[in-house]
Each structure stands twice: as structure tokens, then as C-alpha cells.
């Protein structure tokens, strides 16, 4: 209810807002819960939940969200705390800064990508090593401990 003094707890895992296929939305959207776009969107989006861009959607936005799925067309930069998925029908033109990036066969991505370090778990300590160096390091540790 508008104007209600009671605060309602928002579940960021549920889709709170749907922009329908026959809707054109212009302006900035800020949402605590997830958002699904099936129509057209022009303007920046900041979402604490997930964003799903439907197959027929056309979006010209800079997007910030937890996870993003692109099945339609997006022109703009995408920043996620989690993963970005471009499906086989998806087109993304813009730069990305994400923890995880998946692009299905047939999906199109044009831009630059960066994997943010905030997602690196403590076990990895933020260090990046290649497979050969890792194997060599493991062999050296085994040799130092007597082969066990």
C-alpha cells in the first residue's frame, strides 16, 4: 500500500516487477527485488536482485544487478555481483564487469569484459596460476613432504 507505515520485507529471489511485451519504459529503475523485462527499456537499471531480459526485449541501459540473463537485445554496460548469462538468442553490446560469464552457442557479445576480484573465494587468496604451475607446485609440495 502506498503511504503505509509498515515496512514490507522484499525477497530479492522473486520477480517483483515485470515490464510487459507491449510496454515502453523510459527512465531509471531502482529495485530491491528481481526484475523481468519483456518490452522496451531506455534508462539505467539498479537492482539488488536478478534481471531477466526476455527474448523479444530491447534494452538500452547500463545494468547493475546480482545476476543477469540476456535472451533479448541489450545495448549498455553490465555489472553483476554474480553471473551474466547470454543465451543462444541473446545479444549484448557493451562492456561487462562480472564474477562469472556464460555465453551459449549462438549468443552474441560485443565489448570488453572484466572478472571482478570480489568473487574470488578465500581459498584461492586472489592468486591466479596456470595449470602447469599448479601441478608443479603440488609436485614440489609432495616431494618436500616425503611423497605423501
N, C-alpha and C positions, 0 to 999 in steps of 0.2 A: 504494500500500500504506500502510496506517496504521502509523505509527511508523517509517517508513523514513527514514533519514538523508539519502537522496538527494533533492535538490530537483528537481521536475519543472517545466519551463518551461510556463506556461499561455499558450495562444493566445487572446487576447480576441476574435478574429474567429469562433471556433467556438462552438457551443452546448454548454456544459459541463453544464448542468442543465436537466432537463425536469420540470415539475410536471404530471403527467397529469390527464386529464379527471375521473377518479374520486377525485382526491386533494384533501384539505382541509389546507392548511398554515397554522399559526399561529406567529408569532414573527418575529424579524428575520433577514433573509437578507443575507449579505455574500459577494460572489463576484468573483473576478478575471476570469472568462470570462463569456460570454454566457449568458442565461437565457431559457427559454421557459415560459410559464405557460398551461396549458390547463384547469386546475381552479380551485380557490378559494384565495385567499391573503389572510390577515389579518396585517399587520405590515409594518414598513418594509423597503425593499429598497435596498441599496447595491451597485452593480455597475460594475466597470471596463469591462465590455463592453456589449453591446446587450441590450435586453429586448424580447421579443415577447409581447404579451398576445393569446392566441388568441380566436377568435370566441365560444366558449362560456365563456370565463373570466370570473370575477367576482373583482375585486381591490379590497381596501380597504387601501391602502398609500400612504405617501409614498415616491416613487421617485427615486433618483439613479442616472444611467447615462450612457453615451456617447450612444447613440441609443435611442429608444423607439418601438415600433409598437403602437398600440392598435386591436385589432379587436374586442375584447370590452368589458366594463364595468369602469371604473376610478373609484374614489372616493378622492381624495387628491391631494396636490401632486406635480408632476413637475418635476425639474430635470435638464436634459441639457447636456452639453458640445457636443453636435451637434444633431441634428434630432429632432423629435417628429412622428410621422405618426399621425393619427386616420383610419382607413379608413372606408368607407361604412357598415360595420356597427358601428363603434366609438362608445363613449360615455365621455366624460371629464368628471367633475365635480370641479373643484379648480383651484388656481392653478398656472400654469406659468412657468418661467424657463428659456428655451431659446435656442439660437443660431438655429434655423430651425424654422418651424412650418408643417405642411401638413395641411389637413383636406379630405378628399374629400367630394364631394357625398353627403349622407345622413348623414355623421358628425355627432356632437353634441359640442359643447364648451360647458361652463358654468363660468365662473370668470374670473379676470383673468390677463392674460399680460404677460410682460416679455421683451424680447430682450436677452440679456446682451452686454456690450461686449467680452468676452474673444474673441469670434468675429470682430470687425472686423479685416480684414487691414491690414497696414501701409500699403498704397497709399491706403486711404481715410482714414488718420490719425484715425479715430474721428469724423470730422465728418459730419454729416447735412445734406444740402442738397436742396432740391426740384429737379425737372426744369427749371423756368423759370430758377431761379437758376444752375443748372449751365450751361444754354445761354447765358445772358447772360455768365457768367464766361468761357466758351470764346470767345464773340464778341469780348469785350474783349481777351483774350489774343491773338487773331488780329489784331485791329486794331493792337495795340501792337507786334506783330512784323512789321508791314507787309503783313498779309493772307495770309501763308504758313502 
